[in-house]
């Protein structure tokens, strides 16, 4: 993912600190970037945040009220995020595991001529 390294560098350096999207975009694109570039960075960062939230590395806190920005924080407990990531990988490998029969044709299966 395009902005994953920059996002993780920023957020992992300050575990538990909440960031708004504007702060993250300004860190990556710079304060004086054009609106078009900032929009591209914002979409890329949003995709990375979605992936990191699913893997358990980031906590997302939605703010209530009109115009309130969500806040994103790197999880402070490495054990918790590692546990969530391990469970996700374990469940993925269970569904993706192939048996030898799936890989090699059986003797009873017809071989191509």
Phi and psi restraints in degrees (range 20) as a CNS / XPLOR table:
assign (resid 1 and name C) (resid 2 and name N)
       (resid 2 and name CA) (resid 2 and name C) 1.0 -65.2 20.0 2
assign (resid 2 and name N) (resid 2 and name CA)
       (resid 2 and name C) (resid 3 and name N) 1.0 -43.4 20.0 2
assign (resid 2 and name C) (resid 3 and name N)
       (resid 3 and name CA) (resid 3 and name C) 1.0 -108.6 20.0 2
assign (resid 3 and name N) (resid 3 and name CA)
       (resid 3 and name C) (resid 4 and name N) 1.0 15.2 20.0 2
assign (resid 3 and name C) (resid 4 and name N)
       (resid 4 and name CA) (resid 4 and name C) 1.0 -62.7 20.0 2
assign (resid 4 and name N) (resid 4 and name CA)
       (resid 4 and name C) (resid 5 and name N) 1.0 -45.2 20.0 2
assign (resid 4 and name C) (resid 5 and name N)
       (resid 5 and name CA) (resid 5 and name C) 1.0 -61.3 20.0 2
assign (resid 5 and name N) (resid 5 and name CA)
       (resid 5 and name C) (resid 6 and name N) 1.0 -47.3 20.0 2
assign (resid 5 and name C) (resid 6 and name N)
       (resid 6 and name CA) (resid 6 and name C) 1.0 -64.4 20.0 2
assign (resid 6 and name N) (resid 6 and name CA)
       (resid 6 and name C) (resid 7 and name N) 1.0 -42.0 20.0 2
assign (resid 6 and name C) (resid 7 and name N)
       (resid 7 and name CA) (resid 7 and name C) 1.0 -64.1 20.0 2
assign (resid 7 and name N) (resid 7 and name CA)
       (resid 7 and name C) (resid 8 and name N) 1.0 -45.7 20.0 2
assign (resid 7 and name C) (resid 8 and name N)
       (resid 8 and name CA) (resid 8 and name C) 1.0 -68.1 20.0 2
assign (resid 8 and name N) (resid 8 and name CA)
       (resid 8 and name C) (resid 9 and name N) 1.0 -36.8 20.0 2
assign (resid 8 and name C) (resid 9 and name N)
       (resid 9 and name CA) (resid 9 and name C) 1.0 -59.5 20.0 2
assign (resid 9 and name N) (resid 9 and name CA)
       (resid 9 and name C) (resid 10 and name N) 1.0 -44.8 20.0 2
assign (resid 9 and name C) (resid 10 and name N)
       (resid 10 and name CA) (resid 10 and name C) 1.0 -67.7 20.0 2
assign (resid 10 and name N) (resid 10 and name CA)
       (resid 10 and name C) (resid 11 and name N) 1.0 -53.1 20.0 2
assign (resid 10 and name C) (resid 11 and name N)
       (resid 11 and name CA) (resid 11 and name C) 1.0 -74.6 20.0 2
assign (resid 11 and name N) (resid 11 and name CA)
       (resid 11 and name C) (resid 12 and name N) 1.0 -37.3 20.0 2
assign (resid 11 and name C) (resid 12 and name N)
       (resid 12 and name CA) (resid 12 and name C) 1.0 -70.2 20.0 2
assign (resid 12 and name N) (resid 12 and name CA)
       (resid 12 and name C) (resid 13 and name N) 1.0 -23.6 20.0 2
assign (resid 12 and name C) (resid 13 and name N)
       (resid 13 and name CA) (resid 13 and name C) 1.0 -70.3 20.0 2
assign (resid 13 and name N) (resid 13 and name CA)
       (resid 13 and name C) (resid 14 and name N) 1.0 -22.4 20.0 2
assign (resid 13 and name C) (resid 14 and name N)
       (resid 14 and name CA) (resid 14 and name C) 1.0 -129.5 20.0 2
assign (resid 14 and name N) (resid 14 and name CA)
       (resid 14 and name C) (resid 15 and name N) 1.0 68.4 20.0 2
assign (resid 14 and name C) (resid 15 and name N)
       (resid 15 and name CA) (resid 15 and name C) 1.0 -62.1 20.0 2
assign (resid 15 and name N) (resid 15 and name CA)
       (resid 15 and name C) (resid 16 and name N) 1.0 135.7 20.0 2
assign (resid 15 and name C) (resid 16 and name N)
       (resid 16 and name CA) (resid 16 and name C) 1.0 89.8 20.0 2
assign (resid 16 and name N) (resid 16 and name CA)
       (resid 16 and name C) (resid 17 and name N) 1.0 -20.3 20.0 2
assign (resid 16 and name C) (resid 17 and name N)
       (resid 17 and name CA) (resid 17 and name C) 1.0 -74.9 20.0 2
assign (resid 17 and name N) (resid 17 and name CA)
       (resid 17 and name C) (resid 18 and name N) 1.0 137.5 20.0 2
assign (resid 17 and name C) (resid 18 and name N)
       (resid 18 and name CA) (resid 18 and name C) 1.0 -91.6 20.0 2
assign (resid 18 and name N) (resid 18 and name CA)
       (resid 18 and name C) (resid 19 and name N) 1.0 133.6 20.0 2
assign (resid 18 and name C) (resid 19 and name N)
       (resid 19 and name CA) (resid 19 and name C) 1.0 -117.3 20.0 2
assign (resid 19 and name N) (resid 19 and name CA)
       (resid 19 and name C) (resid 20 and name N) 1.0 142.5 20.0 2
assign (resid 19 and name C) (resid 20 and name N)
       (resid 20 and name CA) (resid 20 and name C) 1.0 -90.1 20.0 2
assign (resid 20 and name N) (resid 20 and name CA)
       (resid 20 and name C) (resid 21 and name N) 1.0 159.1 20.0 2
assign (resid 20 and name C) (resid 21 and name N)
       (resid 21 and name CA) (resid 21 and name C) 1.0 -58.0 20.0 2
assign (resid 21 and name N) (resid 21 and name CA)
       (resid 21 and name C) (resid 22 and name N) 1.0 -39.7 20.0 2
assign (resid 21 and name C) (resid 22 and name N)
       (resid 22 and name CA) (resid 22 and name C) 1.0 -58.8 20.0 2
assign (resid 22 and name N) (resid 22 and name CA)
       (resid 22 and name C) (resid 23 and name N) 1.0 -41.5 20.0 2
assign (resid 22 and name C) (resid 23 and name N)
       (resid 23 and name CA) (resid 23 and name C) 1.0 -64.6 20.0 2
assign (resid 23 and name N) (resid 23 and name CA)
       (resid 23 and name C) (resid 24 and name N) 1.0 -40.7 20.0 2
assign (resid 23 and name C) (resid 24 and name N)
       (resid 24 and name CA) (resid 24 and name C) 1.0 -66.9 20.0 2
assign (resid 24 and name N) (resid 24 and name CA)
       (resid 24 and name C) (resid 25 and name N) 1.0 -45.6 20.0 2
assign (resid 24 and name C) (resid 25 and name N)
       (resid 25 and name CA) (resid 25 and name C) 1.0 -63.2 20.0 2
assign (resid 25 and name N) (resid 25 and name CA)
       (resid 25 and name C) (resid 26 and name N) 1.0 -42.8 20.0 2
assign (resid 25 and name C) (resid 26 and name N)
       (resid 26 and name CA) (resid 26 and name C) 1.0 -64.1 20.0 2
assign (resid 26 and name N) (resid 26 and name CA)
       (resid 26 and name C) (resid 27 and name N) 1.0 -34.7 20.0 2
assign (resid 26 and name C) (resid 27 and name N)
       (resid 27 and name CA) (resid 27 and name C) 1.0 -65.6 20.0 2
assign (resid 27 and name N) (resid 27 and name CA)
       (resid 27 and name C) (resid 28 and name N) 1.0 -42.9 20.0 2
assign (resid 27 and name C) (resid 28 and name N)
       (resid 28 and name CA) (resid 28 and name C) 1.0 -80.0 20.0 2
assign (resid 28 and name N) (resid 28 and name CA)
       (resid 28 and name C) (resid 29 and name N) 1.0 -49.8 20.0 2
assign (resid 28 and name C) (resid 29 and name N)
       (resid 29 and name CA) (resid 29 and name C) 1.0 -88.3 20.0 2
assign (resid 29 and name N) (resid 29 and name CA)
       (resid 29 and name C) (resid 30 and name N) 1.0 -23.4 20.0 2
assign (resid 29 and name C) (resid 30 and name N)
       (resid 30 and name CA) (resid 30 and name C) 1.0 94.6 20.0 2
assign (resid 30 and name N) (resid 30 and name CA)
       (resid 30 and name C) (resid 31 and name N) 1.0 152.5 20.0 2
assign (resid 30 and name C) (resid 31 and name N)
       (resid 31 and name CA) (resid 31 and name C) 1.0 -68.2 20.0 2
assign (resid 31 and name N) (resid 31 and name CA)
       (resid 31 and name C) (resid 32 and name N) 1.0 -27.0 20.0 2
assign (resid 31 and name C) (resid 32 and name N)
       (resid 32 and name CA) (resid 32 and name C) 1.0 -100.9 20.0 2
assign (resid 32 and name N) (resid 32 and name CA)
       (resid 32 and name C) (resid 33 and name N) 1.0 18.1 20.0 2
assign (resid 32 and name C) (resid 33 and name N)
       (resid 33 and name CA) (resid 33 and name C) 1.0 -73.7 20.0 2
assign (resid 33 and name N) (resid 33 and name CA)
       (resid 33 and name C) (resid 34 and name N) 1.0 156.2 20.0 2
assign (resid 33 and name C) (resid 34 and name N)
       (resid 34 and name CA) (resid 34 and name C) 1.0 -71.5 20.0 2
assign (resid 34 and name N) (resid 34 and name CA)
       (resid 34 and name C) (resid 35 and name N) 1.0 158.5 20.0 2
assign (resid 34 and name C) (resid 35 and name N)
       (resid 35 and name CA) (resid 35 and name C) 1.0 -59.5 20.0 2
assign (resid 35 and name N) (resid 35 and name CA)
       (resid 35 and name C) (resid 36 and name N) 1.0 -39.0 20.0 2
assign (resid 35 and name C) (resid 36 and name N)
       (resid 36 and name CA) (resid 36 and name C) 1.0 -62.8 20.0 2
assign (resid 36 and name N) (resid 36 and name CA)
       (resid 36 and name C) (resid 37 and name N) 1.0 -44.2 20.0 2
assign (resid 36 and name C) (resid 37 and name N)
       (resid 37 and name CA) (resid 37 and name C) 1.0 -64.8 20.0 2
assign (resid 37 and name N) (resid 37 and name CA)
       (resid 37 and name C) (resid 38 and name N) 1.0 -41.3 20.0 2
assign (resid 37 and name C) (resid 38 and name N)
       (resid 38 and name CA) (resid 38 and name C) 1.0 -63.1 20.0 2
assign (resid 38 and name N) (resid 38 and name CA)
       (resid 38 and name C) (resid 39 and name N) 1.0 -36.9 20.0 2
assign (resid 38 and name C) (resid 39 and name N)
       (resid 39 and name CA) (resid 39 and name C) 1.0 -65.9 20.0 2
assign (resid 39 and name N) (resid 39 and name CA)
       (resid 39 and name C) (resid 40 and name N) 1.0 -40.7 20.0 2
assign (resid 39 and name C) (resid 40 and name N)
       (resid 40 and name CA) (resid 40 and name C) 1.0 -64.2 20.0 2
assign (resid 40 and name N) (resid 40 and name CA)
       (resid 40 and name C) (resid 41 and name N) 1.0 -42.6 20.0 2
assign (resid 40 and name C) (resid 41 and name N)
       (resid 41 and name CA) (resid 41 and name C) 1.0 -64.0 20.0 2
assign (resid 41 and name N) (resid 41 and name CA)
       (resid 41 and name C) (resid 42 and name N) 1.0 -42.9 20.0 2
assign (resid 41 and name C) (resid 42 and name N)
       (resid 42 and name CA) (resid 42 and name C) 1.0 -59.4 20.0 2
assign (resid 42 and name N) (resid 42 and name CA)
       (resid 42 and name C) (resid 43 and name N) 1.0 -42.7 20.0 2
assign (resid 42 and name C) (resid 43 and name N)
       (resid 43 and name CA) (resid 43 and name C) 1.0 -67.0 20.0 2
assign (resid 43 and name N) (resid 43 and name CA)
       (resid 43 and name C) (resid 44 and name N) 1.0 -41.8 20.0 2
assign (resid 43 and name C) (resid 44 and name N)
       (resid 44 and name CA) (resid 44 and name C) 1.0 -64.3 20.0 2
assign (resid 44 and name N) (resid 44 and name CA)
       (resid 44 and name C) (resid 45 and name N) 1.0 -43.1 20.0 2
assign (resid 44 and name C) (resid 45 and name N)
       (resid 45 and name CA) (resid 45 and name C) 1.0 -64.2 20.0 2
assign (resid 45 and name N) (resid 45 and name CA)
       (resid 45 and name C) (resid 46 and name N) 1.0 -40.9 20.0 2
assign (resid 45 and name C) (resid 46 and name N)
       (resid 46 and name CA) (resid 46 and name C) 1.0 -59.3 20.0 2
assign (resid 46 and name N) (resid 46 and name CA)
       (resid 46 and name C) (resid 47 and name N) 1.0 -41.3 20.0 2
assign (resid 46 and name C) (resid 47 and name N)
       (resid 47 and name CA) (resid 47 and name C) 1.0 -63.6 20.0 2
assign (resid 47 and name N) (resid 47 and name CA)
       (resid 47 and name C) (resid 48 and name N) 1.0 -42.2 20.0 2
assign (resid 47 and name C) (resid 48 and name N)
       (resid 48 and name CA) (resid 48 and name C) 1.0 -65.2 20.0 2
assign (resid 48 and name N) (resid 48 and name CA)
       (resid 48 and name C) (resid 49 and name N) 1.0 -41.6 20.0 2
assign (resid 48 and name C) (resid 49 and name N)
       (resid 49 and name CA) (resid 49 and name C) 1.0 -61.9 20.0 2
assign (resid 49 and name N) (resid 49 and name CA)
       (resid 49 and name C) (resid 50 and name N) 1.0 -40.9 20.0 2
assign (resid 49 and name C) (resid 50 and name N)
       (resid 50 and name CA) (resid 50 and name C) 1.0 -58.7 20.0 2
assign (resid 50 and name N) (resid 50 and name CA)
       (resid 50 and name C) (resid 51 and name N) 1.0 -45.5 20.0 2
assign (resid 50 and name C) (resid 51 and name N)
       (resid 51 and name CA) (resid 51 and name C) 1.0 -65.1 20.0 2
assign (resid 51 and name N) (resid 51 and name CA)
       (resid 51 and name C) (resid 52 and name N) 1.0 -43.4 20.0 2
assign (resid 51 and name C) (resid 52 and name N)
       (resid 52 and name CA) (resid 52 and name C) 1.0 -69.3 20.0 2
assign (resid 52 and name N) (resid 52 and name CA)
       (resid 52 and name C) (resid 53 and name N) 1.0 -32.0 20.0 2
assign (resid 52 and name C) (resid 53 and name N)
       (resid 53 and name CA) (resid 53 and name C) 1.0 -68.3 20.0 2
assign (resid 53 and name N) (resid 53 and name CA)
       (resid 53 and name C) (resid 54 and name N) 1.0 -42.5 20.0 2
assign (resid 53 and name C) (resid 54 and name N)
       (resid 54 and name CA) (resid 54 and name C) 1.0 -62.9 20.0 2
assign (resid 54 and name N) (resid 54 and name CA)
       (resid 54 and name C) (resid 55 and name N) 1.0 -35.3 20.0 2
assign (resid 54 and name C) (resid 55 and name N)
       (resid 55 and name CA) (resid 55 and name C) 1.0 -83.3 20.0 2
assign (resid 55 and name N) (resid 55 and name CA)
       (resid 55 and name C) (resid 56 and name N) 1.0 -6.8 20.0 2
assign (resid 55 and name C) (resid 56 and name N)
       (resid 56 and name CA) (resid 56 and name C) 1.0 89.3 20.0 2
assign (resid 56 and name N) (resid 56 and name CA)
       (resid 56 and name C) (resid 57 and name N) 1.0 15.9 20.0 2
assign (resid 56 and name C) (resid 57 and name N)
       (resid 57 and name CA) (resid 57 and name C) 1.0 -91.3 20.0 2
assign (resid 57 and name N) (resid 57 and name CA)
       (resid 57 and name C) (resid 58 and name N) 1.0 -21.8 20.0 2
assign (resid 57 and name C) (resid 58 and name N)
       (resid 58 and name CA) (resid 58 and name C) 1.0 -126.0 20.0 2
assign (resid 58 and name N) (resid 58 and name CA)
       (resid 58 and name C) (resid 59 and name N) 1.0 140.2 20.0 2
assign (resid 58 and name C) (resid 59 and name N)
       (resid 59 and name CA) (resid 59 and name C) 1.0 -101.2 20.0 2
assign (resid 59 and name N) (resid 59 and name CA)
       (resid 59 and name C) (resid 60 and name N) 1.0 134.9 20.0 2
assign (resid 59 and name C) (resid 60 and name N)
       (resid 60 and name CA) (resid 60 and name C) 1.0 -113.0 20.0 2
assign (resid 60 and name N) (resid 60 and name CA)
       (resid 60 and name C) (resid 61 and name N) 1.0 127.2 20.0 2
assign (resid 60 and name C) (resid 61 and name N)
       (resid 61 and name CA) (resid 61 and name C) 1.0 -118.1 20.0 2
assign (resid 61 and name N) (resid 61 and name CA)
       (resid 61 and name C) (resid 62 and name N) 1.0 109.8 20.0 2
assign (resid 61 and name C) (resid 62 and name N)
       (resid 62 and name CA) (resid 62 and name C) 1.0 -77.7 20.0 2
assign (resid 62 and name N) (resid 62 and name CA)
       (resid 62 and name C) (resid 63 and name N) 1.0 135.4 20.0 2
assign (resid 62 and name C) (resid 63 and name N)
       (resid 63 and name CA) (resid 63 and name C) 1.0 -94.6 20.0 2
assign (resid 63 and name N) (resid 63 and name CA)
       (resid 63 and name C) (resid 64 and name N) 1.0 146.0 20.0 2
assign (resid 63 and name C) (resid 64 and name N)
       (resid 64 and name CA) (resid 64 and name C) 1.0 -94.5 20.0 2
assign (resid 64 and name N) (resid 64 and name CA)
       (resid 64 and name C) (resid 65 and name N) 1.0 154.6 20.0 2
assign (resid 64 and name C) (resid 65 and name N)
       (resid 65 and name CA) (resid 65 and name C) 1.0 109.1 20.0 2
assign (resid 65 and name N) (resid 65 and name CA)
       (resid 65 and name C) (resid 66 and name N) 1.0 158.9 20.0 2
assign (resid 65 and name C) (resid 66 and name N)
       (resid 66 and name CA) (resid 66 and name C) 1.0 -70.5 20.0 2
assign (resid 66 and name N) (resid 66 and name CA)
       (resid 66 and name C) (resid 67 and name N) 1.0 128.4 20.0 2
assign (resid 66 and name C) (resid 67 and name N)
       (resid 67 and name CA) (resid 67 and name C) 1.0 76.8 20.0 2
assign (resid 67 and name N) (resid 67 and name CA)
       (resid 67 and name C) (resid 68 and name N) 1.0 6.9 20.0 2
assign (resid 67 and name C) (resid 68 and name N)
       (resid 68 and name CA) (resid 68 and name C) 1.0 -76.2 20.0 2
assign (resid 68 and name N) (resid 68 and name CA)
       (resid 68 and name C) (resid 69 and name N) 1.0 134.8 20.0 2
assign (resid 68 and name C) (resid 69 and name N)
       (resid 69 and name CA) (resid 69 and name C) 1.0 -88.6 20.0 2
assign (resid 69 and name N) (resid 69 and name CA)
       (resid 69 and name C) (resid 70 and name N) 1.0 142.7 20.0 2
assign (resid 69 and name C) (resid 70 and name N)
       (resid 70 and name CA) (resid 70 and name C) 1.0 -69.4 20.0 2
assign (resid 70 and name N) (resid 70 and name CA)
       (resid 70 and name C) (resid 71 and name N) 1.0 157.0 20.0 2
assign (resid 70 and name C) (resid 71 and name N)
       (resid 71 and name CA) (resid 71 and name C) 1.0 -121.3 20.0 2
assign (resid 71 and name N) (resid 71 and name CA)
       (resid 71 and name C) (resid 72 and name N) 1.0 138.8 20.0 2
assign (resid 71 and name C) (resid 72 and name N)
       (resid 72 and name CA) (resid 72 and name C) 1.0 -119.7 20.0 2
assign (resid 72 and name N) (resid 72 and name CA)
       (resid 72 and name C) (resid 73 and name N) 1.0 133.0 20.0 2
assign (resid 72 and name C) (resid 73 and name N)
       (resid 73 and name CA) (resid 73 and name C) 1.0 -134.8 20.0 2
assign (resid 73 and name N) (resid 73 and name CA)
       (resid 73 and name C) (resid 74 and name N) 1.0 139.5 20.0 2
assign (resid 73 and name C) (resid 74 and name N)
       (resid 74 and name CA) (resid 74 and name C) 1.0 -72.5 20.0 2
assign (resid 74 and name N) (resid 74 and name CA)
       (resid 74 and name C) (resid 75 and name N) 1.0 134.2 20.0 2
assign (resid 74 and name C) (resid 75 and name N)
       (resid 75 and name CA) (resid 75 and name C) 1.0 -61.2 20.0 2
assign (resid 75 and name N) (resid 75 and name CA)
       (resid 75 and name C) (resid 76 and name N) 1.0 136.7 20.0 2
assign (resid 75 and name C) (resid 76 and name N)
       (resid 76 and name CA) (resid 76 and name C) 1.0 -80.9 20.0 2
assign (resid 76 and name N) (resid 76 and name CA)
       (resid 76 and name C) (resid 77 and name N) 1.0 -28.0 20.0 2
assign (resid 76 and name C) (resid 77 and name N)
       (resid 77 and name CA) (resid 77 and name C) 1.0 -94.7 20.0 2
assign (resid 77 and name N) (resid 77 and name CA)
       (resid 77 and name C) (resid 78 and name N) 1.0 108.7 20.0 2
assign (resid 77 and name C) (resid 78 and name N)
       (resid 78 and name CA) (resid 78 and name C) 1.0 -65.7 20.0 2
assign (resid 78 and name N) (resid 78 and name CA)
       (resid 78 and name C) (resid 79 and name N) 1.0 -31.3 20.0 2
assign (resid 78 and name C) (resid 79 and name N)
       (resid 79 and name CA) (resid 79 and name C) 1.0 -63.9 20.0 2
assign (resid 79 and name N) (resid 79 and name CA)
       (resid 79 and name C) (resid 80 and name N) 1.0 -44.3 20.0 2
assign (resid 79 and name C) (resid 80 and name N)
       (resid 80 and name CA) (resid 80 and name C) 1.0 -62.6 20.0 2
assign (resid 80 and name N) (resid 80 and name CA)
       (resid 80 and name C) (resid 81 and name N) 1.0 -46.6 20.0 2
assign (resid 80 and name C) (resid 81 and name N)
       (resid 81 and name CA) (resid 81 and name C) 1.0 -69.4 20.0 2
assign (resid 81 and name N) (resid 81 and name CA)
       (resid 81 and name C) (resid 82 and name N) 1.0 -35.7 20.0 2
assign (resid 81 and name C) (resid 82 and name N)
       (resid 82 and name CA) (resid 82 and name C) 1.0 -66.6 20.0 2
assign (resid 82 and name N) (resid 82 and name CA)
       (resid 82 and name C) (resid 83 and name N) 1.0 -36.6 20.0 2
assign (resid 82 and name C) (resid 83 and name N)
       (resid 83 and name CA) (resid 83 and name C) 1.0 -65.5 20.0 2
assign (resid 83 and name N) (resid 83 and name CA)
       (resid 83 and name C) (resid 84 and name N) 1.0 -45.2 20.0 2
assign (resid 83 and name C) (resid 84 and name N)
       (resid 84 and name CA) (resid 84 and name C) 1.0 -63.3 20.0 2
assign (resid 84 and name N) (resid 84 and name CA)
       (resid 84 and name C) (resid 85 and name N) 1.0 -44.3 20.0 2
assign (resid 84 and name C) (resid 85 and name N)
       (resid 85 and name CA) (resid 85 and name C) 1.0 -62.6 20.0 2
assign (resid 85 and name N) (resid 85 and name CA)
       (resid 85 and name C) (resid 86 and name N) 1.0 -41.8 20.0 2
assign (resid 85 and name C) (resid 86 and name N)
       (resid 86 and name CA) (resid 86 and name C) 1.0 -62.4 20.0 2
assign (resid 86 and name N) (resid 86 and name CA)
       (resid 86 and name C) (resid 87 and name N) 1.0 -44.0 20.0 2
assign (resid 86 and name C) (resid 87 and name N)
       (resid 87 and name CA) (resid 87 and name C) 1.0 -63.0 20.0 2
assign (resid 87 and name N) (resid 87 and name CA)
       (resid 87 and name C) (resid 88 and name N) 1.0 -39.8 20.0 2
assign (resid 87 and name C) (resid 88 and name N)
       (resid 88 and name CA) (resid 88 and name C) 1.0 -66.2 20.0 2
assign (resid 88 and name N) (resid 88 and name CA)
       (resid 88 and name C) (resid 89 and name N) 1.0 -43.9 20.0 2
assign (resid 88 and name C) (resid 89 and name N)
       (resid 89 and name CA) (resid 89 and name C) 1.0 -65.8 20.0 2
assign (resid 89 and name N) (resid 89 and name CA)
       (resid 89 and name C) (resid 90 and name N) 1.0 -41.7 20.0 2
assign (resid 89 and name C) (resid 90 and name N)
       (resid 90 and name CA) (resid 90 and name C) 1.0 -62.1 20.0 2
assign (resid 90 and name N) (resid 90 and name CA)
       (resid 90 and name C) (resid 91 and name N) 1.0 -44.1 20.0 2
assign (resid 90 and name C) (resid 91 and name N)
       (resid 91 and name CA) (resid 91 and name C) 1.0 -68.1 20.0 2
assign (resid 91 and name N) (resid 91 and name CA)
       (resid 91 and name C) (resid 92 and name N) 1.0 -33.7 20.0 2
assign (resid 91 and name C) (resid 92 and name N)
       (resid 92 and name CA) (resid 92 and name C) 1.0 -68.8 20.0 2
assign (resid 92 and name N) (resid 92 and name CA)
       (resid 92 and name C) (resid 93 and name N) 1.0 -41.2 20.0 2
assign (resid 92 and name C) (resid 93 and name N)
       (resid 93 and name CA) (resid 93 and name C) 1.0 -71.0 20.0 2
assign (resid 93 and name N) (resid 93 and name CA)
       (resid 93 and name C) (resid 94 and name N) 1.0 -29.6 20.0 2
assign (resid 93 and name C) (resid 94 and name N)
       (resid 94 and name CA) (resid 94 and name C) 1.0 -62.7 20.0 2
assign (resid 94 and name N) (resid 94 and name CA)
       (resid 94 and name C) (resid 95 and name N) 1.0 -40.6 20.0 2
assign (resid 94 and name C) (resid 95 and name N)
       (resid 95 and name CA) (resid 95 and name C) 1.0 -80.3 20.0 2
assign (resid 95 and name N) (resid 95 and name CA)
       (resid 95 and name C) (resid 96 and name N) 1.0 -19.8 20.0 2
assign (resid 95 and name C) (resid 96 and name N)
       (resid 96 and name CA) (resid 96 and name C) 1.0 -100.5 20.0 2
assign (resid 96 and name N) (resid 96 and name CA)
       (resid 96 and name C) (resid 97 and name N) 1.0 -1.8 20.0 2
assign (resid 96 and name C) (resid 97 and name N)
       (resid 97 and name CA) (resid 97 and name C) 1.0 -71.6 20.0 2
assign (resid 97 and name N) (resid 97 and name CA)
       (resid 97 and name C) (resid 98 and name N) 1.0 132.0 20.0 2
assign (resid 97 and name C) (resid 98 and name N)
       (resid 98 and name CA) (resid 98 and name C) 1.0 -106.0 20.0 2
assign (resid 98 and name N) (resid 98 and name CA)
       (resid 98 and name C) (resid 99 and name N) 1.0 144.8 20.0 2
assign (resid 98 and name C) (resid 99 and name N)
       (resid 99 and name CA) (resid 99 and name C) 1.0 -88.5 20.0 2
assign (resid 99 and name N) (resid 99 and name CA)
       (resid 99 and name C) (resid 100 and name N) 1.0 161.0 20.0 2
assign (resid 99 and name C) (resid 100 and name N)
       (resid 100 and name CA) (resid 100 and name C) 1.0 -58.5 20.0 2
assign (resid 100 and name N) (resid 100 and name CA)
       (resid 100 and name C) (resid 101 and name N) 1.0 -31.0 20.0 2
assign (resid 100 and name C) (resid 101 and name N)
       (resid 101 and name CA) (resid 101 and name C) 1.0 -66.0 20.0 2
assign (resid 101 and name N) (resid 101 and name CA)
       (resid 101 and name C) (resid 102 and name N) 1.0 -30.9 20.0 2
assign (resid 101 and name C) (resid 102 and name N)
       (resid 102 and name CA) (resid 102 and name C) 1.0 -71.4 20.0 2
assign (resid 102 and name N) (resid 102 and name CA)
       (resid 102 and name C) (resid 103 and name N) 1.0 -28.4 20.0 2
assign (resid 102 and name C) (resid 103 and name N)
       (resid 103 and name CA) (resid 103 and name C) 1.0 -88.5 20.0 2
assign (resid 103 and name N) (resid 103 and name CA)
       (resid 103 and name C) (resid 104 and name N) 1.0 -45.9 20.0 2
assign (resid 103 and name C) (resid 104 and name N)
       (resid 104 and name CA) (resid 104 and name C) 1.0 -103.8 20.0 2
assign (resid 104 and name N) (resid 104 and name CA)
       (resid 104 and name C) (resid 105 and name N) 1.0 141.0 20.0 2
assign (resid 104 and name C) (resid 105 and name N)
       (resid 105 and name CA) (resid 105 and name C) 1.0 -70.1 20.0 2
assign (resid 105 and name N) (resid 105 and name CA)
       (resid 105 and name C) (resid 106 and name N) 1.0 144.6 20.0 2
assign (resid 105 and name C) (resid 106 and name N)
       (resid 106 and name CA) (resid 106 and name C) 1.0 -71.8 20.0 2
assign (resid 106 and name N) (resid 106 and name CA)
       (resid 106 and name C) (resid 107 and name N) 1.0 160.7 20.0 2
assign (resid 106 and name C) (resid 107 and name N)
       (resid 107 and name CA) (resid 107 and name C) 1.0 -65.6 20.0 2
assign (resid 107 and name N) (resid 107 and name CA)
       (resid 107 and name C) (resid 108 and name N) 1.0 -27.9 20.0 2
assign (resid 107 and name C) (resid 108 and name N)
       (resid 108 and name CA) (resid 108 and name C) 1.0 -78.9 20.0 2
assign (resid 108 and name N) (resid 108 and name CA)
       (resid 108 and name C) (resid 109 and name N) 1.0 -17.2 20.0 2
assign (resid 108 and name C) (resid 109 and name N)
       (resid 109 and name CA) (resid 109 and name C) 1.0 -77.7 20.0 2
assign (resid 109 and name N) (resid 109 and name CA)
       (resid 109 and name C) (resid 110 and name N) 1.0 143.4 20.0 2
assign (resid 109 and name C) (resid 110 and name N)
       (resid 110 and name CA) (resid 110 and name C) 1.0 -72.4 20.0 2
assign (resid 110 and name N) (resid 110 and name CA)
       (resid 110 and name C) (resid 111 and name N) 1.0 131.4 20.0 2
assign (resid 110 and name C) (resid 111 and name N)
       (resid 111 and name CA) (resid 111 and name C) 1.0 -88.2 20.0 2
assign (resid 111 and name N) (resid 111 and name CA)
       (resid 111 and name C) (resid 112 and name N) 1.0 148.3 20.0 2
assign (resid 111 and name C) (resid 112 and name N)
       (resid 112 and name CA) (resid 112 and name C) 1.0 -64.2 20.0 2
assign (resid 112 and name N) (resid 112 and name CA)
       (resid 112 and name C) (resid 113 and name N) 1.0 142.8 20.0 2
